[in-house]
Amino acid sequence: MSLNAFDNLRSTHPDWLDVIAAIERLINRTLRVDPHAVIDDEIITQQVRIDPKQVMRLLVELEGWHALVRRLFWLCPAGRGTTLEASSLQEFPAFIECSRCGQEHRLHAGDVEVKFLPSDSLLRDVLATQDR
Amino acid sequence: MRAPVYNPIAEDLGIKPLYLAAAISVHGMNTLGPWQKNINTTLQDNFIRHSLVDYGYQRRRAFRPFTGGLLHEVAPLIVAAYVDSQRWELPTSAIGHSFGTLSIGTALRWNPDLMFNRIITFGSILPRDFPWRTMFDRGQVQRVLNEFCQSDPWVRRARFCIAGAGDSGCRGFHPPESFIDQAGYDWTGHSLLGTPLHCQQVWVPFILAR
């Protein structure tokens, strides 16, 4: 059974059907195991052999179809992981004392990673396909 | 994906990109405005969406009696860049250098709906008595930063050969206003302030200040 938002993708990209199906399977499987899972383009690219640019484009399109909601992760520039996460840029301070490395960091676009969470409608779709 | 990768994809799809503000930069005459390119990365790194207004390399057309004709070309470009940034409902600022300051001032005069959050001028050839108070009262600008240099040779000459020009880039705006910040420098000449370092230290905090 297909998820509604992915049907929209299929109608927009009739030449990407295989790619869309692979991403749909992976997201569906992931959310059935953990409905709160973070959808990350890098993890998808590692698990499914697809052009990373296609994956990024499709995930942002899914956001546009309200299937995904973006979540921002401020990464420690010293490589120690996420220092702060938020749903909007305005929630980030201009400077932060990093909980990971103890140093002060200035907000920099290159340190902000965009990932996604499933929207309520996508989760409903996933649960519905599980029931069937 | 990192924010700089996400933003162009989001914009292309009509999804609000991740920015805190927008800035429009306008270069001067006799140049293609390399400073605009120099500060581009700094602005983007600070989540400021940057639009570069480029009206080509102009020399003779900035002078009397052609000044008005060139302003009629540049002002609509500024308005178009402003309208484009308004798609994302971002507080929008303008950065002008030399003839770019006259263009921004003219665009403000001709378009009462053009509203900038912040305006930064350096090497300004706007008249010292430019009606900032009127612009402020109309809500067309909230704060101005004018950076000038007393020994700027181009600003000194501008008022004699460019219609409507003045020497605020040498002596600052007058009368002083609470919403106008003025900073004088001794050795920055006409164009030396357009650097990534100065942009990071002075312009970015000014644009993002709430």
Interface residues (C-beta under 8 A of the other chain):
Chain A: D41 E42 M56 R57 L59 V60 E61 E63 G64 R70 L72 L89 Q90 A94 L107 H108 A109 G110 D111 V112 E113 V114
Chain B: M1 R2 A3 P4 V5 Y6 I9 A10 L13 G14 I15 L18 Y19 L20 Q44 D45 N46 F47 L208
